[in-house]
């Protein structure tokens, strides 16, 4: 499944704007506050259940907490429309400040809550755990992005019921990398002593490679894709993420001048500020 178009009316800072997202990879760029992350949030909302019949949360509570705060200042309502494609067929989803106006995908047998995955690169590693079989994938991605080699500290997860037995007779449920070494030009350090940026990239990549392989998301949302990565490695970061999610649709945001000036093809990039100006020029007032 992929999203082809997104139409925002009186949603957050938007008055009336349509985004063409009909491609495998899209990167939104522009100054702070122009609405890049808002687009990702809107897509995520359209793919969610937004269950307004939950016993724990009333419809009014959902509306006041999750929907009404998104109404553009000075307006009384909003409407978000997405056109999705699945196996050659289009499906329309419309979300308003009151809830679903139309949802063609929620009732489909292939819909599930994990259709979208919001990857965030803004949290540090507090606990690190990657299965030995998945470690090579993490290692390749991390080394390409960061520009230095890493080595794992593997640990055998032993069934505690067999701990009394000799080592060779114990039952090992799996082998995991619970830590790793960074072989930097300035020296060799363990992951807990790495910089905040190095930890955040490690955290994000570990979450990505640990996604269940039997049911992967169809749309991946990445806010500030190049965050915490040295500017000269921004293009590499983009290519790594595109490779990891090569069979999925990726929607990302960026502030990188390297990406804006050097990334190809340019058709993958959307200048949000320019798009808003164009809509304004067409007679639609956009703040």
DRENLUMTI-568382 format. One line per 4 residues: number of its first residue (from 1); their letters; for each residue x, y, z of N, C-alpha, C. Coordinates in Angstrom, 2 decimals, always signed. Atoms other than C-alpha are relative to their C-alpha. Layout:
REM residues N
NUM	a	X/Y/Z/X/Y/Z/X/Y/Z | ... .
END
This chain:
REM residues 287
1	xxxx	+0.84/-1.20/+0.00/+0.00/+0.00/+0.00/+0.87/+1.25/+0.00 | -0.68/-1.28/-0.02/+1.08/+3.58/-0.62/-1.02/+1.12/-0.04 | +0.86/-1.17/+0.10/-0.39/+7.04/-0.33/+0.38/+0.78/-1.25 | -0.25/-0.70/+1.25/-0.76/+8.92/-3.62/-0.12/+1.51/+0.16 .
5	xxxx	+0.19/-1.44/-0.22/-2.12/+12.32/-2.58/-0.50/+0.25/+1.42 | +0.45/-0.44/-1.31/-2.73/+14.20/+0.66/-0.52/+1.42/-0.13 | +0.64/-1.31/+0.10/-5.13/+17.15/+0.84/-0.34/+0.49/+1.39 | +0.21/-0.57/-1.33/-5.13/+19.35/+3.96/-0.80/+1.29/-0.10 .
9	xxxx	+0.85/-1.19/-0.03/-7.87/+21.90/+4.62/-0.18/+0.45/+1.45 | +0.10/-0.57/-1.35/-7.67/+24.13/+7.73/+0.59/-0.95/+1.05 | -0.64/+0.96/-0.89/-5.38/+21.52/+9.30/+1.31/+0.59/+0.51 | -1.18/-0.62/-0.62/-2.81/+22.91/+11.75/+0.29/+1.33/-0.68 .
13	xxxx	-0.32/-1.27/+0.62/-1.04/+25.68/+9.81/-0.44/+0.12/-1.45 | +0.38/+0.00/+1.42/-2.46/+24.75/+6.39/-1.44/+0.46/-0.20 | +1.36/-0.41/+0.37/-5.46/+26.39/+4.75/-0.58/-0.94/-1.04 | +0.49/+0.89/+1.06/-5.80/+24.34/+1.56/+1.18/-0.36/-0.90 .
17	xxxx	-1.19/+0.41/+0.75/-2.82/+22.43/+0.15/-0.09/-1.48/-0.34 | -0.04/+1.40/+0.44/-2.43/+19.19/-1.83/+1.44/-0.43/-0.26 | -1.34/+0.57/+0.19/+0.72/+17.06/-1.72/-0.08/-1.22/-0.90 | -0.13/+1.17/+0.87/+1.61/+14.66/-4.53/+1.09/-0.89/+0.59 .
21	xxxx	-0.93/+0.90/-0.66/+3.25/+11.72/-2.74/+0.13/-1.33/-0.74 | +0.09/+1.23/+0.77/+2.89/+9.14/-5.49/+1.37/-0.46/-0.52 | -1.33/+0.51/+0.34/+6.45/+7.78/-5.41/+0.51/-0.84/+1.18 | -0.53/+0.86/-1.06/+8.55/+5.36/-3.38/+0.67/+0.75/+1.13 .
25	xxxx	-0.70/-0.80/-1.01/+10.57/+8.03/-1.58/-0.30/+1.47/-0.21 | +0.28/-1.43/+0.06/+9.58/+11.60/-0.78/+0.66/+0.68/+1.19 | -0.61/-0.78/-1.08/+11.54/+14.15/+1.25/-0.56/+1.42/-0.04 | +0.53/-1.36/-0.15/+9.86/+17.34/+2.47/+1.05/+0.88/+0.66 .
29	xxxx	-0.97/-0.90/-0.62/+12.13/+20.29/+3.18/-0.57/+1.41/+0.05 | +0.45/-1.38/-0.18/+11.71/+23.88/+4.27/+0.36/+0.48/+1.39 | -0.37/-0.57/-1.30/+12.24/+26.21/+7.26/-0.84/-0.56/+1.14 | +0.75/+0.43/-1.18/+11.13/+25.41/+10.80/-1.38/+0.66/+0.00 .
33	xxxx	+1.34/-0.54/-0.12/+7.40/+25.83/+11.26/-0.81/+0.04/-1.27 | +0.75/-0.06/+1.26/+6.41/+25.45/+7.62/-1.00/-1.15/-0.14 | +1.01/+1.06/+0.03/+4.52/+22.21/+8.30/+0.47/-1.34/-0.52 | -0.52/+1.29/+0.52/+6.82/+19.32/+7.30/-0.49/-1.17/+0.86 .
37	xxxx	+0.40/+1.08/-0.89/+6.16/+17.17/+10.36/-1.52/-0.17/+0.01 | +1.45/+0.06/+0.05/+2.46/+18.03/+10.12/-0.48/-0.96/-1.08 | +0.36/+0.91/+1.09/+2.32/+16.13/+6.82/+0.15/-1.45/+0.45 | -0.22/+1.36/-0.48/+3.80/+13.01/+8.42/-1.07/-0.41/+1.01 .
41	xxxx	+1.02/+0.27/-1.01/+1.38/+13.26/+11.34/-1.36/-0.26/-0.64 | +1.28/+0.16/+0.70/-1.56/+13.60/+8.96/-0.09/-1.38/-0.65 | -0.03/+1.32/+0.64/-0.55/+10.48/+7.03/-0.16/-1.10/+1.04 | +0.09/+0.99/-1.08/-0.08/+8.55/+10.27/-1.43/-0.10/+0.53 .
45	xxxx	+1.38/-0.01/-0.51/-3.55/+9.60/+11.46/-0.95/-0.70/-0.96 | +0.88/+0.61/+0.99/-5.19/+8.51/+8.21/+0.12/-1.52/-0.01 | -0.22/+1.45/+0.02/-3.68/+5.03/+8.58/-0.30/-0.66/+1.34 | +0.27/+0.54/-1.32/-4.63/+4.62/+12.24/-1.45/-0.45/+0.10 .
49	xxxx	+1.38/+0.44/-0.19/-7.80/+3.11/+13.66/-0.89/+1.13/+0.48 | +0.79/-1.08/-0.58/-8.91/+6.26/+15.52/-1.32/-0.54/+0.54 | +1.18/+0.69/-0.50/-11.30/+4.02/+17.41/-0.78/+0.89/+0.95 | +0.81/-0.91/-0.80/-14.01/+6.35/+18.69/-1.07/-0.73/+0.82 .
53	xxxx	+1.00/+0.77/-0.74/-16.05/+3.52/+20.22/+0.62/-0.73/+1.19 | -0.67/+0.65/-1.11/-13.51/+2.48/+22.85/-0.73/+0.26/+1.31 | +0.65/-0.15/-1.31/-14.98/+1.85/+26.33/+0.82/+0.90/+0.92 | -0.88/-0.76/-0.89/-11.96/+3.49/+27.97/+0.03/+1.49/-0.34 .
57	xxxx	-0.06/-1.39/+0.46/-12.05/+6.70/+25.90/-1.27/+0.32/-0.78 | +1.24/-0.37/+0.68/-15.28/+8.38/+24.89/+0.29/+0.74/-1.29 | -0.14/-0.72/+1.27/-15.86/+9.91/+21.48/+0.35/+1.46/+0.24 | -0.26/-1.41/-0.30/-15.87/+13.38/+23.03/+1.44/+0.20/+0.47 .
61	xxxx	-1.38/-0.09/-0.48/-12.54/+12.75/+24.79/+0.98/-0.09/-1.16 | -0.87/+0.16/+1.17/-10.93/+11.57/+21.55/-0.03/+1.27/-0.84 | +0.15/-1.18/+0.86/-12.28/+14.54/+19.65/+0.74/+1.20/+0.60 | -0.62/-1.16/-0.64/-11.09/+17.12/+22.18/+1.52/-0.14/+0.11 .
65	xxxx	-1.43/+0.19/-0.21/-7.64/+15.56/+22.72/+0.79/-0.17/-1.29 | -0.77/+0.36/+1.19/-6.65/+14.25/+19.29/-0.39/+0.74/-1.27 | +0.46/-0.57/+1.25/-8.72/+16.08/+16.70/-0.15/+1.53/+0.04 | +0.26/-1.43/-0.02/-9.90/+19.55/+17.68/+1.26/+0.87/+0.12 .
69	xxxx	-1.22/-0.82/-0.06/-6.36/+20.81/+18.57/+0.66/+0.22/-1.36 | -0.59/-0.14/+1.33/-5.49/+20.37/+14.86/-0.74/+1.00/-0.90 | +0.73/-0.99/+0.80/-8.05/+22.92/+13.67/+0.84/+1.27/-0.13 | -0.77/-1.21/+0.25/-6.31/+25.90/+12.09/-0.57/+1.18/+0.79 .
73	xxxx	+0.40/-1.16/-0.79/-6.41/+29.06/+14.21/-1.01/+0.87/-0.78 | +1.01/-0.84/+0.62/-9.54/+31.06/+13.48/-1.05/-0.75/-0.79 | +0.96/+0.81/+0.74/-11.37/+28.16/+11.81/-0.80/-0.88/+0.97 | +0.87/+0.81/-0.86/-14.09/+25.85/+13.14/+0.10/-1.49/-0.30 .
77	xxxx	-0.07/+1.41/+0.38/-13.22/+22.59/+11.39/+1.25/-0.24/-0.85 | -1.07/+0.35/+0.94/-10.55/+20.74/+9.40/-0.41/-1.26/-0.76 | +0.24/+1.22/+0.78/-10.52/+18.04/+6.75/+1.32/-0.46/-0.61 | -1.20/+0.61/+0.55/-7.66/+15.71/+5.81/-0.44/-1.17/-0.89 .
81	xxxx	+0.39/+1.03/+0.96/-8.08/+13.57/+2.70/+1.23/-0.67/-0.58 | -1.09/+0.75/+0.60/-5.74/+10.84/+1.55/-0.53/-1.01/-0.99 | +0.33/+1.02/+1.00/-5.93/+8.71/-1.58/+1.11/-1.03/+0.02 | -0.96/+1.09/-0.11/-4.20/+5.35/-1.11/-0.19/-0.99/-1.14 .
85	xxxx	+0.08/+1.05/+1.02/-3.39/+2.59/-3.57/+0.48/-1.31/+0.57 | -0.39/+1.34/-0.43/-3.29/-1.11/-2.79/-0.33/-0.98/-1.12 | +0.15/+0.98/+1.08/-2.73/-3.71/-5.51/-0.81/+0.55/-1.17 | +0.61/-0.60/+1.17/-3.83/-1.31/-8.23/-1.34/+0.66/+0.21 .
89	xxxx	+1.31/-0.61/-0.28/-7.01/-0.10/-6.53/+0.15/+1.17/+0.96 | -0.06/-1.19/-0.84/-7.55/+3.35/-5.01/-1.01/-0.07/+1.14 | +0.86/-0.06/-1.19/-9.02/+3.90/-1.54/+0.10/+1.41/+0.57 | +0.03/-1.36/-0.54/-10.08/+7.25/-0.07/-0.28/-0.02/+1.50 .
93	xxxx	+0.20/-0.14/-1.44/-9.82/+8.21/+3.59/-0.14/+1.49/+0.30 | +0.23/-1.40/-0.36/-11.25/+11.47/+4.99/-0.19/+0.09/+1.51 | +0.07/-0.22/-1.44/-10.67/+12.59/+8.58/-0.33/+1.46/+0.26 | +0.37/-1.37/-0.37/-12.33/+15.68/+10.10/+0.17/+0.18/+1.51 .
97	xxxx	-0.09/-0.29/-1.43/-12.39/+17.34/+13.50/-1.00/-0.82/+0.82 | +1.01/+0.80/-0.68/-15.36/+15.09/+14.33/+0.28/-1.50/-0.09 | -0.30/+1.41/+0.18/-13.78/+11.79/+13.25/-0.01/-0.38/-1.47 | -0.02/+0.46/+1.40/-14.01/+9.67/+10.11/-1.22/+0.50/-0.76 .
101	xxxx	+1.07/-0.34/+0.93/-16.04/+11.13/+7.29/-0.13/-1.11/-1.03 | -0.04/+1.12/+0.93/-14.98/+8.29/+5.01/+1.29/-0.77/+0.25 | -1.22/+0.80/-0.18/-12.56/+5.39/+5.41/-0.15/-1.32/-0.76 | +0.10/+1.18/+0.85/-12.19/+2.84/+2.63/+1.02/-1.09/+0.36 .
105	xxxx	-1.03/+1.01/-0.28/-9.12/+1.09/+4.08/-0.20/-0.72/+1.33 | +0.16/+0.58/-1.33/-10.14/+0.44/+7.69/-0.77/-1.32/-0.03 | +0.83/+1.21/+0.06/-12.64/-2.23/+6.65/+0.60/-1.09/-0.88 | -0.63/+1.00/+0.85/-10.22/-4.05/+4.34/+0.71/-1.07/+0.82 .
109	xxxx	-0.62/+1.12/-0.72/-8.87/-7.46/+5.37/+1.50/+0.18/+0.17 | -1.45/-0.18/-0.06/-5.29/-6.30/+4.73/+0.40/+1.16/+0.92 | -0.35/-1.09/-0.91/-5.52/-3.30/+7.09/+0.45/-0.55/+1.35 | -0.40/+0.33/-1.36/-3.68/-3.55/+10.39/+0.67/+1.24/+0.61 .
113	xxxx	-0.51/-1.23/-0.63/-2.43/-0.96/+12.98/+1.44/+0.35/-0.35 | -1.40/-0.26/+0.32/+1.16/-1.33/+11.83/+0.27/+0.36/-1.45 | -0.19/-0.38/+1.40/+0.60/-0.12/+8.26/+1.05/+1.10/-0.15 | -1.02/-1.05/+0.03/+2.75/+2.92/+9.08/+0.95/-0.20/+1.17 .
117	xxxx	-1.01/+0.03/-1.07/+5.94/+3.14/+11.12/+0.65/+1.37/+0.07 | -0.56/-1.33/-0.18/+7.09/+6.47/+12.55/+1.38/-0.16/+0.62 | -1.38/+0.14/-0.48/+10.89/+6.30/+12.84/+0.49/+1.35/+0.50 | -0.47/-1.25/-0.59/+12.32/+8.93/+15.18/+1.45/-0.13/+0.42 .
121	xxxx	-1.42/+0.02/-0.28/+15.99/+9.80/+15.54/+0.35/+0.98/+1.12 | -0.22/-1.01/-1.04/+15.69/+11.86/+18.71/+0.08/-0.58/+1.41 | -0.12/+0.61/-1.32/+16.05/+9.34/+21.55/+1.32/-0.77/+0.10 | -1.26/+0.69/-0.21/+19.28/+7.96/+23.02/-0.23/-1.46/+0.37 .
125	xxxx	+0.06/+1.40/-0.36/+20.04/+4.28/+23.53/+0.08/-0.17/+1.51 | -0.04/+0.32/-1.43/+19.12/+3.20/+27.06/+0.23/-1.49/+0.19 | -0.27/+1.44/+0.01/+19.10/-0.52/+26.34/+0.17/-0.43/-1.45 | -0.32/+0.40/+1.37/+20.59/-2.17/+23.27/-0.07/-1.52/-0.08 .
129	xxxx	+0.12/+1.45/+0.13/+19.65/-5.65/+22.10/-0.36/-0.36/-1.44 | +0.23/+0.44/+1.38/+19.96/-7.14/+18.61/+0.40/-1.46/-0.12 | -0.31/+1.42/+0.19/+19.82/-10.82/+17.73/+1.22/-0.15/-0.90 | -1.24/+0.24/+0.75/+23.05/-12.25/+16.34/-0.25/-0.06/-1.50 .
133	xxxx	+0.31/+0.13/+1.43/+21.36/-13.00/+13.00/-0.28/+1.36/-0.65 | +0.35/-1.32/+0.53/+20.26/-9.35/+12.63/+1.18/+0.97/+0.10 | -1.13/-0.89/-0.21/+23.55/-7.80/+13.80/+0.67/+0.46/-1.30 | -0.67/-0.46/+1.24/+25.15/-7.77/+10.28/-0.75/+1.13/-0.70 .
137	xxxx	+0.79/-1.05/+0.64/+22.28/-5.62/+8.99/+0.19/+1.33/+0.72 | -0.24/-1.21/-0.79/+22.69/-3.12/+11.84/+1.41/+0.52/-0.24 | -1.41/-0.37/+0.16/+26.48/-3.14/+11.48/+0.24/+0.69/-1.34 | -0.19/-0.59/+1.33/+26.38/-2.41/+7.74/-0.59/+1.40/-0.07 .
141	xxxx	+0.66/-1.30/+0.06/+23.91/+0.45/+8.12/+0.71/+1.02/+0.86 | -0.63/-0.94/-0.94/+25.59/+2.05/+11.15/+1.37/+0.43/-0.51 | -1.34/-0.32/+0.48/+29.08/+1.87/+9.64/-0.05/+0.92/-1.22 | +0.13/-0.87/+1.17/+27.93/+3.44/+6.37/-0.34/+1.42/+0.40 .
145	xxxx	+0.45/-1.32/-0.42/+26.23/+6.31/+8.16/+1.07/+0.74/+0.80 | -0.93/-0.65/-0.93/+28.85/+7.00/+10.83/+1.42/+0.08/-0.52 | -1.33/-0.08/+0.59/+32.01/+6.25/+8.85/+1.10/-0.68/+0.80 | -0.99/+0.78/-0.72/+33.75/+3.91/+11.32/-0.59/-1.37/+0.33 .
149	xxxx	+0.43/+1.37/-0.25/+33.62/+0.22/+12.24/-0.53/-0.19/+1.42 | +0.52/+0.37/-1.32/+31.70/-1.31/+15.13/+0.11/-1.51/+0.19 | -0.11/+1.42/-0.35/+32.10/-4.65/+16.92/-0.98/-0.33/+1.12 | +1.02/+0.32/-1.01/+29.46/-6.47/+18.99/+0.57/-0.67/+1.25 .
153	xxxx	-0.19/+0.81/-1.20/+29.50/-7.81/+22.54/-1.19/-0.96/+0.05 | +1.08/+0.96/+0.04/+27.48/-11.01/+22.21/-0.22/-0.65/+1.37 | +0.39/+0.60/-1.27/+25.61/-12.58/+25.12/-0.99/-1.13/-0.29 | +0.91/+1.14/+0.16/+23.93/-16.02/+25.29/-1.15/+0.10/+1.01 .
157	xxxx	+1.18/+0.01/-0.86/+20.39/-15.95/+26.63/-0.27/-1.45/+0.40 | +0.07/+1.39/-0.46/+20.46/-19.15/+28.69/-1.28/-0.23/+0.80 | +1.19/+0.40/-0.78/+17.34/-20.88/+30.00/+0.44/-0.20/+1.44 | -0.43/+0.04/-1.41/+17.62/-20.33/+33.77/-0.20/-1.38/+0.63 .
161	xxxx	+0.24/+1.33/-0.55/+16.30/-23.85/+34.36/+1.16/-0.95/-0.27 | -1.14/+0.86/+0.31/+19.54/-25.22/+32.90/+1.32/+0.59/+0.51 | -1.22/-0.65/-0.48/+22.00/-22.92/+34.70/+0.84/-0.90/+0.90 | -0.74/+0.90/-0.90/+22.93/-25.67/+37.16/+0.84/-1.02/-0.75 .
165	xxxx	-0.71/+0.98/+0.81/+24.25/-27.80/+34.32/+1.34/+0.55/-0.48 | -1.26/-0.46/+0.60/+27.78/-27.67/+32.83/-0.30/+0.89/-1.21 | +0.21/-0.98/+1.07/+28.17/-24.86/+30.27/-0.42/-0.65/-1.31 | +0.27/+0.66/+1.28/+28.13/-27.27/+27.32/-1.40/-0.62/-0.06 .
169	xxxx	+1.30/+0.66/-0.04/+24.79/-28.75/+28.44/-1.15/+0.99/+0.23 | +1.03/-0.99/-0.24/+22.90/-25.50/+29.06/-0.79/+0.30/-1.28 | +0.86/-0.33/+1.14/+19.99/-24.50/+26.80/+0.11/+1.49/-0.32 | -0.13/-1.38/+0.43/+20.71/-21.31/+24.86/-1.19/+0.37/-0.89 .
173	xxxx	+1.19/-0.39/+0.75/+17.53/-19.59/+23.68/+0.31/+0.95/-1.15 | -0.40/-0.92/+1.05/+19.39/-17.08/+21.54/+1.26/+0.75/+0.38 | -1.20/-0.79/-0.24/+22.53/-15.02/+21.16/-0.25/+1.42/-0.48 | +0.34/-1.39/+0.28/+22.25/-11.24/+21.27/+1.20/+0.93/+0.21 .
177	xxxx	-0.95/-1.08/-0.24/+24.45/-8.17/+20.92/-0.67/+0.95/+0.97 | +0.59/-0.87/-1.02/+23.70/-6.28/+24.14/+0.82/+1.27/+0.18 | -0.86/-1.17/-0.03/+26.46/-3.74/+23.60/+0.87/-0.06/-1.26 | -0.94/+0.06/+1.11/+28.96/-2.77/+20.91/+1.10/+1.03/+0.18 .
181	xxxx	-1.17/-0.87/-0.06/+32.33/-1.10/+20.44/+0.06/+0.87/-1.24 | -0.18/-0.92/+1.11/+32.94/+1.96/+18.26/+1.50/+0.19/-0.22 | -1.42/-0.13/+0.32/+36.34/+1.88/+16.56/+0.24/+1.30/-0.75 | -0.16/-1.33/+0.58/+36.84/+5.60/+15.99/+1.48/+0.34/-0.18 .
185	xxxx	-1.39/-0.41/+0.25/+39.97/+7.36/+14.78/+0.66/+0.51/+1.28 | -0.53/-0.52/-1.26/+40.33/+8.83/+18.27/+0.15/-1.06/+1.07 | -0.13/+1.09/-0.96/+40.17/+5.45/+19.97/-1.20/-0.92/-0.03 | +1.05/+1.02/-0.05/+38.00/+2.46/+20.77/-0.82/+0.18/+1.29 .
189	xxxx	+0.85/-0.22/-1.17/+35.02/+3.08/+23.08/-1.24/-0.88/-0.07 | +1.24/+0.74/-0.04/+31.94/+1.19/+24.22/-1.19/+0.93/-0.25 | +1.19/-0.77/+0.36/+28.48/+2.30/+23.12/-0.52/+0.89/+1.11 | +0.51/-0.89/-1.05/+27.45/+3.66/+26.56/+0.80/+1.30/+0.14 .
193	xxxx	-0.83/-1.20/-0.10/+30.35/+6.16/+26.32/+0.02/+0.80/-1.30 | +0.07/-0.71/+1.29/+29.48/+7.28/+22.79/-0.69/+1.34/+0.17 | +0.65/-1.30/-0.05/+28.22/+10.76/+21.99/-1.51/-0.17/-0.07 | +1.47/+0.05/+0.04/+24.52/+11.61/+22.22/-0.50/-0.31/-1.40 .
197	xxxx	+0.41/+0.25/+1.39/+24.24/+11.66/+18.43/+0.24/-1.42/-0.43 | -0.32/+1.38/+0.35/+25.95/+8.29/+18.03/-0.99/-0.97/+0.65 | +0.97/+0.85/-0.69/+23.59/+6.79/+20.61/-1.38/+0.08/-0.65 | +1.32/-0.18/+0.59/+20.50/+8.24/+18.95/-0.11/-0.71/-1.35 .
201	xxxx	+0.00/+0.72/+1.28/+21.45/+6.87/+15.53/-0.05/-1.50/+0.27 | -0.01/+1.43/-0.35/+22.15/+3.48/+17.16/-1.40/-0.44/+0.45 | +1.33/+0.32/-0.49/+18.78/+3.54/+18.93/-0.98/-0.14/-1.16 | +0.94/+0.00/+1.11/+16.87/+4.35/+15.76/+0.23/-1.18/-0.93 .
205	xxxx	-0.30/+1.11/+0.91/+18.66/+1.81/+13.57/-0.33/-1.34/+0.64 | +0.31/+1.26/-0.67/+18.27/-0.92/+16.19/-1.50/-0.26/-0.02 | +1.45/+0.17/+0.07/+14.51/-0.30/+16.28/-0.43/-0.40/-1.39 | +0.37/+0.28/+1.39/+14.34/-0.39/+12.50/+0.33/-1.45/-0.38 .
209	xxxx	-0.39/+1.36/+0.40/+16.28/-3.64/+12.00/-0.72/-1.05/+0.82 | +0.73/+0.95/-0.85/+14.30/-5.26/+14.84/-1.48/-0.09/-0.35 | +1.40/+0.09/+0.40/+10.97/-4.71/+13.08/-0.32/-1.44/-0.39 | +0.38/+1.37/+0.36/+9.11/-8.05/+12.73/+0.03/-0.21/-1.51 .
213	xxxx	-0.18/+0.20/+1.43/+10.11/-9.41/+9.34/-1.22/-0.67/-0.65 | +1.16/+0.69/+0.56/+6.87/-11.38/+8.93/-1.15/+0.94/-0.32 | +1.07/-0.96/+0.29/+4.71/-8.24/+8.86/+0.56/+1.41/+0.10 | -0.64/-1.31/+0.03/+6.53/-5.09/+7.87/-1.01/+1.10/-0.34 .
217	xxxx	+0.88/-1.12/+0.37/+4.92/-1.63/+7.58/+0.06/+0.27/-1.50 | +0.04/-0.35/+1.42/+3.92/-0.34/+4.16/+0.46/+1.43/-0.25 | -0.40/-1.40/+0.11/+4.56/+3.36/+4.79/+0.87/+0.35/+1.20 | -0.94/-0.36/-1.06/+7.57/+4.59/+6.79/+0.13/+1.52/+0.04 .
221	xxxx	-0.08/-1.44/-0.20/+7.60/+8.13/+8.21/+1.24/+0.31/+0.82 | -1.26/-0.32/-0.68/+10.96/+9.64/+9.20/+0.14/+1.51/+0.12 | -0.11/-1.44/-0.23/+11.17/+13.09/+10.78/+1.47/+0.37/+0.25 | -1.40/-0.44/-0.13/+14.51/+14.96/+10.48/+0.96/-1.16/-0.24 .
225	xxxx	-0.73/+1.22/+0.36/+16.14/+12.05/+8.68/+1.49/+0.07/+0.29 | -1.46/-0.10/-0.14/+19.71/+13.38/+8.88/+0.42/+0.45/+1.39 | -0.31/-0.51/-1.33/+19.50/+14.42/+12.54/+1.16/-0.76/+0.63 | -1.16/+0.53/-0.73/+22.76/+13.88/+14.49/+1.06/-0.64/-0.89 .
229	xxxx	-0.98/+0.56/+0.92/+24.67/+12.84/+11.36/+0.79/+1.13/-0.65 | -0.89/-0.99/+0.59/+27.67/+14.79/+10.05/-0.46/+0.36/-1.41 | +0.58/-0.48/+1.26/+26.63/+16.90/+7.05/+0.57/-0.70/-1.23 | -0.61/+0.65/+1.17/+29.10/+15.22/+4.67/-0.53/-1.42/-0.20 .
233	xxxx	+0.52/+1.36/+0.09/+27.33/+11.91/+5.36/-1.52/-0.02/-0.18 | +1.45/-0.06/+0.15/+23.75/+13.12/+4.80/-0.50/-0.80/-1.20 | +0.43/+0.75/+1.19/+23.49/+11.67/+1.29/+0.09/-1.50/+0.25 | -0.16/+1.42/-0.33/+24.80/+8.34/+2.59/-1.14/-0.46/+0.89 .
237	xxxx	+1.11/+0.31/-0.91/+22.20/+8.42/+5.37/-1.28/-0.25/-0.79 | +1.20/+0.16/+0.82/+19.43/+8.87/+2.79/+0.01/-1.33/-0.74 | -0.09/+1.23/+0.78/+20.66/+5.98/+0.67/-0.14/-1.23/+0.88 | +0.12/+1.13/-0.93/+20.95/+3.68/+3.70/-1.46/-0.23/+0.37 .
241	xxxx	+1.41/+0.12/-0.37/+17.38/+4.40/+4.80/-0.84/-0.50/-1.17 | +0.73/+0.45/+1.17/+16.08/+3.95/+1.27/+0.24/-1.49/-0.26 | -0.32/+1.41/+0.21/+17.87/+0.59/+1.06/-0.69/-0.88/+1.04 | +0.64/+0.78/-1.05/+16.54/-0.63/+4.42/-1.49/-0.17/-0.27 .
245	xxxx	+1.44/+0.01/+0.26/+12.98/+0.26/+3.39/-0.30/-0.05/-1.49 | +0.11/-0.05/+1.45/+13.37/-0.46/-0.31/-1.32/-0.54/-0.55 | +1.28/+0.54/+0.47/+10.07/-2.36/-0.56/-1.18/+0.73/+0.63 | +1.05/-0.77/-0.65/+8.10/+0.30/+1.33/+0.05/+1.45/-0.49 .
249	xxxx	+0.03/-1.42/+0.32/+7.03/+3.89/+0.75/+0.58/+0.78/+1.18 | -0.64/-0.79/-1.05/+9.18/+6.36/+2.71/-0.33/+1.47/-0.19 | +0.24/-1.44/-0.02/+8.09/+9.90/+3.60/+0.87/+0.58/+1.10 | -0.96/-0.53/-0.96/+10.80/+11.94/+5.30/+0.01/+1.52/-0.04 .
253	xxxx	-0.22/-1.44/-0.02/+11.62/+15.50/+6.33/+1.48/+0.27/+0.20 | -1.42/-0.32/-0.12/+14.97/+17.27/+6.23/+0.20/+1.52/+0.03 | -0.44/-1.39/+0.03/+16.71/+20.59/+6.90/+1.35/+0.12/-0.72 | -1.36/+0.05/+0.52/+19.93/+19.57/+5.14/+0.16/+0.73/-1.34 .
257	xxxx	-0.29/-0.68/+1.27/+21.30/+21.95/+2.51/+0.72/-0.95/-0.96 | -0.66/+1.00/+0.85/+23.41/+19.03/+1.24/-1.03/-0.78/-0.78 | +1.07/+0.75/+0.65/+20.26/+17.06/+0.48/-0.72/+0.87/-1.03 | +0.74/-0.90/+0.88/+18.46/+20.04/-1.03/+0.77/+0.28/-1.29 .
261	xxxx	-0.82/-0.38/+1.16/+21.36/+20.87/-3.36/+0.53/-1.18/-0.80 | -0.72/+1.08/+0.68/+22.89/+17.48/-4.18/-0.81/-1.27/-0.23 | +0.75/+1.25/+0.14/+20.22/+14.78/-3.83/-0.63/-0.11/-1.38 | +0.65/+0.29/+1.28/+18.97/+13.18/-7.04/-0.81/-1.29/+0.15 .
265	xxxx	+0.60/-1.01/+0.88/+16.40/+12.80/-8.43/-0.74/+1.08/+0.78 | +0.65/-1.13/-0.65/+15.00/+16.20/-7.55/-1.52/-0.19/+0.12 | +1.44/+0.24/-0.04/+11.49/+14.87/-8.20/-0.42/-0.67/+1.31 | +0.29/+0.60/-1.31/+11.74/+13.07/-4.83/-0.15/+1.06/+1.09 .
269	xxxx	-0.01/-1.07/-1.00/+12.00/+16.44/-3.04/-1.21/+0.92/-0.16 | +1.10/-0.97/+0.02/+9.12/+18.75/-2.09/+0.38/+1.18/+0.87 | -0.25/-1.24/-0.72/+9.82/+22.35/-1.10/-1.35/+0.47/+0.56 | +1.30/-0.29/-0.61/+6.96/+22.87/+1.36/-0.33/+1.49/-0.09 .
273	xxxx	+0.23/-1.44/+0.03/+7.38/+26.65/+1.52/-0.38/+0.45/-1.41 | +0.30/-0.36/+1.38/+7.37/+26.92/-2.28/-1.39/-0.50/-0.41 | +1.32/+0.54/+0.32/+4.29/+24.69/-2.52/-1.10/+0.88/+0.59 | +0.97/-0.88/-0.64/+2.42/+26.90/-0.05/-0.12/+1.31/-0.77 .
277	xxxx	+0.01/-1.25/+0.76/+3.44/+30.01/-2.00/-0.74/-0.18/-1.33 | +0.67/+0.28/+1.28/+2.25/+28.41/-5.26/-1.51/-0.06/+0.19 | +1.44/+0.06/-0.27/-1.14/+27.60/-3.73/-0.55/+1.39/+0.28 | +0.42/-1.36/-0.30/-1.33/+31.18/-2.47/-0.15/+0.82/-1.28 .
281	xxxx	+0.05/-0.70/+1.28/-0.57/+32.49/-5.93/-1.20/-0.40/-0.82 | +1.18/+0.48/+0.73/-3.43/+30.36/-7.24/-1.29/+0.51/+0.60 | +1.19/-0.61/-0.58/-5.78/+32.34/-5.04/-0.49/-0.63/+1.26 | +0.38/+0.66/-1.25/-5.84/+30.12/-1.97/+0.84/+0.60/+1.10 .
285	xxx	-0.74/-0.65/-1.08/-4.92/+31.91/+1.22/+0.58/-1.02/+0.95 | -0.69/+0.94/-0.87/-2.33/+29.97/+3.18/+0.91/+0.78/+0.92 | -0.86/-0.73/-0.94/-0.62/+31.20/+6.30/+1.32/-0.71/+0.16 .
END
